[in-house]
Amino acid sequence: MKKNGFTLIEVLIAIILVGVAIASLVAANITFTRANIVGTNLSTAEFLVEQIRERTAPVSYTDLRLVLFGNSNLDTAPPFSPPINANGDHLEALAGFSQQVTVENVNASNFEQVDVSHTSSFIRVTVKVLWNGDEITSVSWIRAKY
């Protein structure tokens, strides 16, 4: 006698294999989506660092704190939240992000050492970008008195 069709066991195995394949695709999709979000946030954070760098580039050494913080005696100000662009305008569309800027005088022979006397000719500007309070990136650069 000739059989036409599949047995119940064969159908169950096929259903299990299709189910495992679909579950794998869903898990991969979730992982790729999370990686995409992290990449987008990192790209936005680097953009926000560059906005601070562009804001400080044309500013003289002596006016740097004044332009960033509105006070020449501060080394750190409250975070810019929402962040600001190179013109100092608030970027309301990026409300989950914030920029923490620190300006420190550093020793001329060792840029890692802070000069608390503020007599050094070098300043280290550090920008930390946060997303909902979590640090995404931190970038520092040295400015010389000119």
N, C-alpha and C positions, 0 to 999 in steps of 0.2 A: 504494500500500500504506500502511495506517495503522499508526503506531507506538504501542504502549502501553508506558509506563514512561519511565524516565530513562536518559540515556546515562551512561557511566562518568565522563566529565568533569563532568557536572552533579552527580553524587553526590559526587565528590571536592571540588568547590567548596563544596557544602553542608556537608560534614564539616569543611572548613577554617574556614568561617564560624562554625559551632557551637563548634569548638575555640577560636577567638579570643575568642568571647563568654564561654566558661567560664573561660579564662585571665584575662580582665579581671575577672570577678567574684571569682575567688580572690585576685587582687592587691588589689582593693578591700577585700575582707574582711580581709586581713592588715594593710593600712594602717589600717582602722577599729579593729581590735583593738589595735594599737600606740597609737593616739591615745587609746583608752579607758584603757589602762594608764597612760599619762602623766597623763591627767586624774584618775584615781583616786589616783595617787601625790601629785599636787599638792594634791588635796583633803585627803588624809591629812596632808600636811605642814602645811597651814594649820591643821588641827585641832590638831596638836602644838605649833605656835606659840602658839595660843590657850590651850593648857593651861599653858604657862609664864607667859603674861600673867596668867591667872587665879591662878596660884600666887603671883605677886609683887604683885598688886593690893592685898591687905589688909596687906602687910608694910610696916613703916616704912622710911624711907630708910636709917637706920643698920643695920638688920637684914637688908637685902636680900641681901648676899653670904653672910651666915651661913645664911639659909634656903635659898638656892640651892646653895651649895657646902659648907656645914658649916664654913666658915672665913671670918672677916671680913676677912682680908688678901689673899684671892685675887681676881684680876680674871677669870680664866678657869679653869675646871675641866675635867677629862676629860669627853668627851661622855657624855651619858646614853644608854647603849645596853644593853638596850632602853630606849626613851624612857619618860619619866614623865608622869603626869597631874597635875592641879591639886592633888591630895592628896599627891603624891610617891610614889605607888605605881607600880611598874614595869609597863609594858604589854607583857607577854610575847608577845601575839599580833602585835605590830608589831616583831618582833625585827630585821627588815632595816633599820629606821629608827633614826636617832640624832639627838639634839638637842645642839648645841654652843652654850653660853650664855656671853656675854662681858658684863661689867659694867665700864664705864669712867666716871670722873669727866670731865666736859667743861666747857670754858670757858663762863661765863655769857653772854658776848657772841658766841660762835661755837661752836655745838654740834658742829662738825666737828673742832674742836681738842681733843685730850685734855689734861686737867689732871693732870699726873703728881704734883703735890703733894697731891692728894686734898683740897683745900680748897674746891672748888667746891660750890655748892648744887644742882648738876644731875648726874644720872647718865644715861648712855645704856646701855640694855639691848639687846643684839643676840642674836637667836636664829637659828641656821642649822640647817636640817633636812637631813639627808643620808639617801640611800637607797643602801645597800651602798657607802658612801664617796663617792658623787657628790652634790654639793649640789643640792637641789631648790629651796629658797627661803631667803631671808634677810630678816628683818624687824627693824627697830630702832624703839625709842621712847624718849622722854626722861621721866625722873622727876625731880621737884623735891623738895627737902627740905620737909617739912611737919611 
